[in-house]
Amino acid sequence: MTTQTVEPTMPRYAEAALDALSTSILASLGVPGEPNPLGLEPVERACLLVVDGLGWDLLRAHQAAAPFLSELAMTASPLTAGFPATTATSLGTLGTGRPPGQHGLLGYQVAVPGTGTLLNALRWEHGMDPVEWQPGSTIFERARAAGVRAFRVAPGHLRNSGLSVASMRGAEYESADTLGALVSRAAAVLGANAPAMAMVYYGELDATGHMLGCGTDAWEYQLAHVDKLAEQLASALPQGTALHVTADHGMTDIPAADRIDADALPQLRDGVAMLGGEPRARHVYCEPGAAGDVLAAWREVLGGRAWVASREQAIADGWFGPVDPRFTERIGDVVAAPAGPWAIVATVTEPRESALIGMHGSLTSADQLVPLLTLTTG
Ligand SMILES: [Zn+2]
């Protein structure tokens, strides 16, 4: 495992991160009060394709498998996802147009303050009310209030998930369980409405990378399907639609030898009440009075291989954007993010997550940078 020091790729909230993309799209559709830092041109219809796990670095490394997207990438720049670079957080950012510190979906597993429990934002089995957890408006609600029809096109099983309600309530939901259905439903709803927007979500590239690795033939074959999905959208959407392609995070493969097991190292568990987050973005919740000792221990064990910060320091350094005081205690007393392709697994308490090959979450460019590819259909 290397110990070289690298600079973190810090999220560029409100300028060139996923929150900026969402508000810019609303602004392009004429929704008042929405900043347009990306300078998107006015349009009647916009389609945002969110490809789970399509990192900028990965796309650039696999151009032959994705000729359509790669040609668009030649004249494009990446965005930063945000921290942690994980689906729950990034869908919260895209769905609200606000940074994580303002929507409160602060990771894959975060503490529910005062309960001694963690909320898994993908499984949402906690019983927590999603509206209470993320009380702010969504971009879909703000679009509709301005007279813009706002659709979400995604697999049917996601429709009423806690994460969907928290991050994207107010969308008119179009269930689409196959690649062809995603294209046809997006084309249908945008063809019949203006002004209108549609957010299209595809999750299988991320799933392939987690299970098999993003450096594999399987991932590359899956990327080719994504490329065709984007190409079909570009030809099927009504003329003059702005099509934007982005992702919620990148990914990196973690060799078996490059995993520190927090469940096997007492130094990483002493004084720790709950271990949250995920292997490349850890929220460490401490016993009362132990935060200082835990911070010192984690810094000593992880050394220069990770960015390790106290909650206060991580907030001050802008990891989450400006943090709403209601959400502060959802952040770990200590936050840790690997500074290279390795991970802090927990083989006993998180056997499923610890077995994954591809992972994401940290502040490296592989995790943070995602494409912003834009075209206007002709
Ligand atoms: Zn993932």
Residues whose N, C-alpha, C, O or C-beta is under 5 A from the ligand:
A	BS01	ZN	D206
